[in-house]
């Protein structure tokens, strides 16, 4: 009878360990996905805005056509503002990185230069994908 309890406890413990491992993996991968998610393209923003306005305001097809132009123009302005903001943020961060050089050893300065070069290449590649 003692063996049956040990077996039951062993299986229960194994189940709990498996559940904890599964939860940990799920939370880890879920949080990683949060940081890798990309912003939807502007065309998707436009579609979502039109869909929401049509639903919320019960727009007729004629009204939808009239509303589509100002929505498109607003999305284009938002895209330009977003692109400018991203560029300004990147420049500010790069200036900060450049200002770190006097605080570093020559070896660290070299690593910083390599980091900045990789970062610049990555940003250019990302901007090339976004640019029309």
JOGI-V760787 format. One record per run of one state. SS is the DSSP state (h for helix, s for strand, l for the rest). FROM is the first residue (numbers start at 1). LEN is the number of residues. Records with the same first field share a line. If there is no record, write none. Layout:
SS = FROM-LEN, FROM-LEN
This chain:
l = 1-1, 37-5, 58-3, 104-2, 131-2
h = 2-35, 42-16, 61-43, 106-25
